[in-house]
Amino acid sequence: MPSKVVIVEDNDIVRGCLEELVNSVPGCECVGTFSTAEDAIRIAPRLAPDLAMMDIHLPNLSGIECASRLKTVLPQLQILMLTVYEDEDKIFQAFKAGASGYILKRSSPHEITRAIQDMLGGGVPMTSAIARKVVDSFRPTGVRNPNDPELSRRETEVLQSLSKGLSNKEIADDLSITVETVRWHLKQIYEKLHVHGRTEAALKFMGMQGNR
């Protein structure tokens, strides 16, 4: 079964171009396009998409609010935010709302299709500037918190690979373990770090490392 993608973008031309790009990616199919957050919130859950490409600046409800509402009903949904400018505050809010990555609209078609593939493969596309900003939010002031969770050596290795944006398969190949083992370690990691997904786990881990 192909990975199902929906697009939320109010510009007709951009929306059409993104739809063509999605359908050009092997194993992907655009199953719905929406010009407003309200339409996406109402219809997208019925389509059970794997990935949503979301414009941040939408009329009425923003893409950030749309992302938050969709994640409530579709917790496994991957959300790739789209933006014209590298607006760090907006991107930061998007990650907190449940987004897993972002890309600039001026990116080349190759960069956009690569971001789609990375997201569906479990990667976390974002720039270093945004990564630093989000990591800083996890850093307590002063010395390292002695209550930081104790991670096993293998869990630390998985998190280090995750922080590089590697997919589950790439982590498995890098550590010479199976993909199922990677998934099992991630489940343990999420519980220990009290997080709900890859992006939050990677960023929280990076914040912990920054205080050592």
Buried (B, 14 or more C-beta within 10 A) or exposed (E): EEBBBBBBBBBEEBBEBBBEBBEEBEEBBBBBBBBBBBBBBEEBBEBEBBBBBBBBBBEEBBBBBBBBBBBEEBEEBBBBBBBEEEBBEBBBBBBBBBBBBBBBBEBEEEEBBBBBBBBBBBBBBBBEEBBEBBBEEBBEEEEEEEEBBEBEEBBBBBBBBBBEBBBBEBBBBBBEBEBEBBEEBBEBBBEBBEBEBBBBBBBBBBBBBEBE
